[in-house]
Amino acid sequence: MTVNNQVFSFVQVDNLSVGGCLLAMNEVFESGTSCRFWLPLEPGDPDVGGEVFGEIVRCEQGTLSIRFTSITPDSLFYLQNIIRYNTPDPDRINKEISNF
């Protein structure tokens, strides 16, 4: 994740959706701060992934909530597939994506 041209790493992404995500992170940011979020798809190749721009909604108790505000079509495709392949109920996810 990049905030104000500074790169921050995170270990885990929780509650990932096409609208945003929750990160396990110890950094502190103010609500409303813009960010760039890079979600790598291949652990061995950090250049393969999806780029999303967002806004920090909440930062508390070691977690950071991001609301996605802009995404390219290719990155949206990657994001949707990540969500589909990591859910126990892909039909529900397909419905949510269609509604989004």
C-alpha positions as CSV (number, residue, x, y, z in Angstrom):
1,M,0.0,0.0,0.0
2,T,1.3,3.5,-0.8
3,V,0.3,6.6,1.1
4,N,1.9,10.0,0.4
5,N,4.6,8.3,-1.8
6,Q,5.6,6.0,1.1
7,V,5.2,2.3,0.7
8,F,3.8,0.2,3.6
9,S,3.6,-3.6,3.7
10,F,0.9,-5.7,5.1
11,V,0.8,-9.4,6.0
12,Q,-2.9,-10.2,5.6
13,V,-5.9,-8.9,3.8
14,D,-9.3,-9.6,5.5
15,N,-12.8,-9.0,4.3
16,L,-11.8,-8.3,0.6
17,S,-14.6,-7.2,-1.7
18,V,-14.9,-5.1,-4.8
19,G,-15.7,-2.1,-2.6
20,G,-12.8,-2.3,-0.2
21,C,-10.9,-4.4,2.3
22,L,-9.6,-4.6,5.9
23,L,-5.9,-4.9,6.4
24,A,-4.0,-6.2,9.5
25,M,-1.5,-3.3,9.9
26,N,0.1,-1.4,12.8
27,E,0.5,1.9,11.0
28,V,-1.7,4.8,11.9
29,F,-3.4,6.9,9.3
30,E,-6.2,9.5,9.4
31,S,-9.6,8.8,7.9
32,G,-9.9,10.3,4.5
33,T,-6.3,9.7,3.5
34,S,-5.9,8.6,-0.1
35,C,-3.9,5.5,-0.9
36,R,-2.8,3.1,-3.7
37,F,-3.4,-0.5,-3.0
38,W,-1.4,-3.2,-4.8
39,L,-2.6,-6.8,-4.5
40,P,0.0,-9.2,-5.8
41,L,-1.4,-12.3,-7.5
42,E,1.8,-14.3,-7.7
43,P,3.9,-14.6,-4.6
44,G,7.0,-15.2,-6.8
45,D,6.3,-12.3,-9.1
46,P,5.5,-9.0,-7.4
47,D,4.8,-7.3,-10.8
48,V,1.7,-9.4,-11.4
49,G,-1.3,-8.1,-9.6
50,G,-4.1,-5.6,-9.4
51,E,-3.9,-1.9,-8.6
52,V,-6.7,-0.1,-6.8
53,F,-6.9,3.4,-5.5
54,G,-8.8,4.1,-2.3
55,E,-9.5,6.1,0.8
56,I,-8.8,5.1,4.3
57,V,-12.1,4.9,6.2
58,R,-11.0,3.7,9.6
59,C,-7.7,2.9,11.4
60,E,-7.9,1.3,14.8
61,Q,-6.6,-1.5,16.9
62,G,-4.1,-2.8,14.4
63,T,-6.5,-2.8,11.5
64,L,-7.0,-0.5,8.5
65,S,-10.2,-0.2,6.5
66,I,-10.0,1.0,2.9
67,R,-12.9,2.0,0.6
68,F,-11.9,1.5,-3.1
69,T,-12.6,4.6,-5.2
70,S,-11.0,3.7,-8.6
71,I,-9.8,0.6,-10.4
72,T,-8.8,-0.3,-13.9
73,P,-10.8,-2.9,-15.8
74,D,-7.9,-5.4,-15.8
75,S,-7.4,-4.9,-12.0
76,L,-11.1,-5.3,-11.4
77,F,-11.0,-8.6,-13.3
78,Y,-8.1,-9.8,-11.1
79,L,-9.9,-8.6,-7.9
80,Q,-13.2,-10.4,-8.8
81,N,-11.3,-13.6,-9.5
82,I,-9.4,-13.5,-6.2
83,I,-12.7,-13.0,-4.4
84,R,-14.5,-15.8,-6.3
85,Y,-11.7,-18.3,-5.7
86,N,-11.3,-17.6,-2.0
87,T,-15.0,-17.8,-0.9
88,P,-17.0,-20.8,0.2
89,D,-20.0,-19.4,-1.7
90,P,-19.1,-18.3,-5.2
91,D,-22.7,-17.9,-6.3
92,R,-23.3,-15.3,-3.6
93,I,-20.2,-13.5,-4.6
94,N,-21.2,-13.5,-8.3
95,K,-24.5,-11.9,-7.3
96,E,-22.8,-9.2,-5.2
97,I,-20.4,-8.4,-8.0
98,S,-23.3,-8.2,-10.5
99,N,-25.1,-5.8,-8.1
100,F,-22.0,-3.7,-7.5
